[in-house]
């Protein structure tokens, strides 16, 4: 390939050539995975192999690649098995499977499905996708490795990893658990040698235990027993979530009542906070800042919105309690939401929402927050969030007052910027911006599970 190339084309070619160079110098195992975000069809996989070949003048220079489909959005999770079936018809995939003893990696994304469809719908879709992919792998004699694109926030699949592993469907772990680790999660889990060792031991033990016949039996039977209930929760919560997102001028309101614009100025994340200069619609908005901004406003909406209404419509507390006691997946889901609720603060949240001057949207958020809190506490059997989680509950209660001071400083600075931006001198604006960015970092460190 030569001549005048577009910057994006040049970047793709340079990526393949970098992989080839690394493999020649350090060995083929050092860099051989190529992950395709938003995989929609097997053609995307075929395109990667073809581009890799076109990037080199000689066949012997082409690196060996494991091209990994990443299913992230709701429709992609629902159609993932069809795409995998199509992949098996590709000669390049069959050739690679022969080289790897039929080992194949598939990646699942937790963030985009949560932003687009709501937390309840996303978690159920991911659970179903894992179960169907595991059955597909067994049927096609594939040695499956599922890679989980989890973040720290509950809306991005966060929470205790060992419990999440033990709750996975039969065959989806296969003695391998491969998650992404990023952001403040890396420091929280591995910044201290003792904590790092405990975390690794905990996840390793769960990875081995998950394949035990007793654990597989429990996960399979309880999923079948409570899946009808889960689908009812899914339908109601999804409808409630979309009702919020489809409210007129929702996205500009969200940009006003949270520090979304300011978060975009921080040097964090692998991609920009917004597509383009402004977030005029949800399609413009990246998922990580969506979740991060709600946590900064002490609302954590991305972790729980829609569940309260779904439980209210179901109206069967005994069944919900039974599912919590018996179904590991549902227990993990509810425990993570209880943790998120413990880190919300309605008084501070009101200060943020008042920045937007939209009483209708504020009422929707607070009504759902109260409903979810009521039902989650009833399901768990607590009078207040994390009452029975003595270590975690104590840690959250100790940290919250310090975070509150930072949150109040942040929201007051945001109010000044929002109200007086046109008249404010550049020097004064820079001072406020510095204060806001400092508090964003502090709130994130204090709350944890934010990104």
ZIGI-V498682 format. One record per pair of residues at least 6 apart in sequence whose C-alpha atoms are under 8 Angstrom apart, sorted by sequence separation. I is the first residue (numbers start at 1). J is the second residue. If there is no record, write none. Layout:
I | J
I | J
//
This chain:
22 | 28
23 | 29
53 | 59
56 | 62
71 | 77
87 | 93
88 | 94
96 | 102
97 | 103
113 | 119
114 | 120
137 | 143
150 | 156
151 | 157
152 | 158
153 | 159
189 | 195
190 | 196
209 | 215
210 | 216
244 | 250
245 | 251
254 | 260
255 | 261
278 | 284
279 | 285
294 | 300
295 | 301
324 | 330
325 | 331
377 | 383
382 | 388
386 | 392
387 | 393
444 | 450
23 | 30
55 | 62
97 | 104
114 | 121
137 | 144
150 | 157
151 | 158
152 | 159
189 | 196
190 | 197
294 | 301
323 | 330
324 | 331
377 | 384
386 | 393
417 | 424
22 | 30
23 | 31
36 | 44
114 | 122
149 | 157
150 | 158
165 | 173
264 | 272
276 | 284
294 | 302
323 | 331
377 | 385
385 | 393
421 | 429
22 | 31
23 | 32
36 | 45
53 | 62
71 | 80
113 | 122
114 | 123
264 | 273
275 | 284
291 | 300
353 | 362
52 | 62
134 | 144
189 | 199
263 | 273
264 | 274
274 | 284
275 | 285
291 | 301
324 | 334
52 | 63
274 | 285
275 | 286
291 | 302
19 | 31
110 | 122
165 | 177
273 | 285
274 | 286
290 | 302
417 | 429
19 | 32
110 | 123
260 | 273
273 | 286
272 | 286
273 | 288
417 | 432
49 | 65
110 | 126
273 | 289
49 | 67
108 | 126
414 | 432
48 | 67
269 | 288
413 | 432
346 | 366
45 | 67
413 | 435
414 | 436
45 | 68
413 | 436
45 | 69
255 | 279
264 | 289
410 | 435
146 | 172
263 | 289
410 | 436
145 | 172
146 | 173
252 | 279
409 | 436
144 | 172
145 | 173
251 | 279
252 | 280
145 | 174
150 | 179
151 | 180
251 | 280
252 | 281
260 | 289
410 | 439
39 | 69
66 | 96
144 | 174
146 | 176
147 | 177
148 | 178
149 | 179
150 | 180
151 | 181
152 | 182
177 | 207
251 | 281
260 | 290
263 | 293
409 | 439
410 | 440
32 | 63
34 | 65
36 | 67
38 | 69
39 | 70
40 | 71
65 | 96
77 | 108
145 | 176
146 | 177
147 | 178
148 | 179
149 | 180
150 | 181
151 | 182
152 | 183
176 | 207
251 | 282
32 | 64
33 | 65
34 | 66
35 | 67
36 | 68
37 | 69
38 | 70
39 | 71
145 | 177
146 | 178
147 | 179
148 | 180
151 | 183
152 | 184
175 | 207
341 | 373
407 | 439
32 | 65
33 | 66
34 | 67
35 | 68
36 | 69
37 | 70
38 | 71
39 | 72
145 | 178
147 | 180
152 | 185
175 | 208
260 | 293
304 | 337
406 | 439
32 | 66
33 | 67
34 | 68
35 | 69
36 | 70
37 | 71
38 | 72
123 | 157
151 | 185
173 | 207
259 | 293
303 | 337
28 | 63
33 | 68
35 | 70
37 | 72
38 | 73
175 | 210
258 | 293
338 | 373
16 | 52
28 | 64
40 | 76
68 | 104
69 | 105
70 | 106
71 | 107
72 | 108
73 | 109
119 | 155
134 | 170
135 | 171
175 | 211
258 | 294
304 | 340
406 | 442
407 | 443
39 | 76
68 | 105
69 | 106
70 | 107
71 | 108
72 | 109
134 | 171
173 | 210
174 | 211
259 | 296
303 | 340
406 | 443
13 | 51
17 | 55
38 | 76
66 | 104
68 | 106
69 | 107
70 | 108
71 | 109
72 | 110
74 | 112
104 | 142
106 | 144
108 | 146
110 | 148
130 | 168
131 | 169
134 | 172
165 | 203
173 | 211
258 | 296
259 | 297
338 | 376
13 | 52
16 | 55
17 | 56
66 | 105
68 | 107
70 | 109
72 | 111
73 | 112
74 | 113
102 | 141
103 | 142
104 | 143
105 | 144
106 | 145
107 | 146
108 | 147
109 | 148
110 | 149
111 | 150
130 | 169
131 | 170
133 | 172
258 | 297
337 | 376
338 | 377
403 | 442
23 | 63
72 | 112
73 | 113
102 | 142
103 | 143
104 | 144
105 | 145
106 | 146
107 | 147
108 | 148
109 | 149
110 | 150
111 | 151
115 | 155
131 | 171
162 | 202
166 | 206
171 | 211
257 | 297
300 | 340
403 | 443
20 | 61
42 | 83
72 | 113
102 | 143
103 | 144
104 | 145
105 | 146
106 | 147
107 | 148
108 | 149
109 | 150
110 | 151
114 | 155
127 | 168
131 | 172
162 | 203
165 | 206
166 | 207
170 | 211
300 | 341
13 | 55
20 | 62
41 | 83
42 | 84
45 | 87
74 | 116
101 | 143
103 | 145
105 | 147
107 | 149
114 | 156
127 | 169
130 | 172
161 | 203
165 | 207
168 | 210
334 | 376
20 | 63
40 | 83
49 | 92
73 | 116
74 | 117
162 | 205
163 | 206
166 | 209
167 | 210
300 | 343
342 | 385
403 | 446
19 | 63
42 | 86
46 | 90
111 | 155
162 | 206
166 | 210
300 | 344
341 | 385
342 | 386
402 | 446
403 | 447
41 | 86
42 | 87
110 | 155
111 | 156
162 | 207
165 | 210
298 | 343
299 | 344
335 | 380
46 | 92
110 | 156
111 | 157
170 | 216
298 | 344
299 | 345
334 | 380
339 | 385
400 | 446
16 | 63
78 | 125
110 | 157
169 | 216
170 | 217
298 | 345
299 | 346
338 | 385
339 | 386
399 | 446
400 | 447
74 | 122
77 | 125
298 | 346
338 | 386
399 | 447
77 | 126
80 | 129
166 | 215
170 | 219
295 | 344
169 | 219
170 | 220
298 | 348
299 | 349
74 | 125
78 | 129
81 | 132
168 | 219
169 | 220
297 | 348
298 | 349
396 | 447
77 | 129
81 | 133
167 | 219
297 | 349
1 | 54
80 | 133
343 | 396
1 | 55
342 | 396
1 | 56
81 | 136
297 | 352
324 | 379
1 | 57
324 | 380
348 | 404
343 | 400
321 | 379
309 | 368
312 | 371
320 | 379
321 | 380
348 | 407
352 | 411
305 | 365
308 | 368
348 | 408
351 | 411
355 | 415
308 | 369
317 | 378
306 | 368
308 | 370
309 | 371
317 | 379
305 | 368
308 | 371
309 | 372
312 | 375
355 | 418
241 | 305
301 | 365
305 | 369
308 | 372
311 | 375
240 | 305
241 | 306
304 | 369
307 | 372
308 | 373
240 | 306
306 | 372
308 | 374
239 | 306
305 | 372
308 | 375
237 | 305
238 | 306
304 | 372
308 | 376
237 | 306
240 | 309
236 | 306
237 | 307
237 | 308
35 | 107
237 | 309
236 | 309
237 | 310
233 | 307
236 | 310
235 | 310
234 | 310
233 | 310
236 | 313
232 | 310
233 | 311
233 | 314
232 | 314
183 | 269
258 | 352
257 | 352
257 | 353
226 | 323
257 | 354
257 | 355
256 | 355
257 | 356
256 | 356
222 | 323
226 | 327
254 | 356
253 | 356
222 | 326
223 | 327
343 | 447
222 | 327
253 | 358
124 | 230
219 | 327
218 | 327
219 | 328
298 | 407
124 | 234
219 | 329
297 | 407
250 | 361
296 | 407
120 | 233
121 | 234
120 | 234
121 | 235
247 | 361
121 | 237
120 | 237
121 | 238
244 | 361
120 | 238
118 | 237
118 | 238
244 | 364
117 | 238
118 | 241
117 | 241
118 | 242
117 | 242
156 | 291
155 | 291
153 | 291
153 | 292
296 | 440
155 | 302
296 | 443
154 | 302
155 | 303
296 | 444
154 | 303
155 | 304
153 | 303
259 | 414
295 | 450
292 | 450
291 | 450
292 | 451
291 | 451
167 | 328
168 | 329
166 | 328
167 | 329
256 | 418
289 | 451
288 | 451
163 | 328
164 | 329
167 | 332
164 | 332
163 | 332
262 | 433
266 | 437
115 | 287
262 | 436
263 | 437
112 | 287
115 | 290
262 | 437
111 | 287
115 | 291
111 | 288
159 | 336
263 | 440
158 | 336
154 | 336
119 | 302
154 | 337
118 | 302
119 | 303
120 | 304
119 | 304
119 | 305
120 | 306
154 | 340
115 | 302
118 | 305
119 | 306
120 | 307
114 | 302
118 | 306
123 | 333
184 | 445
185 | 448
184 | 448
185 | 449
184 | 449
184 | 451
183 | 451
159 | 449
158 | 449
153 | 448
154 | 449
156 | 451
152 | 448
153 | 449
154 | 450
152 | 449
153 | 450
152 | 450
153 | 451
152 | 451
151 | 451
//
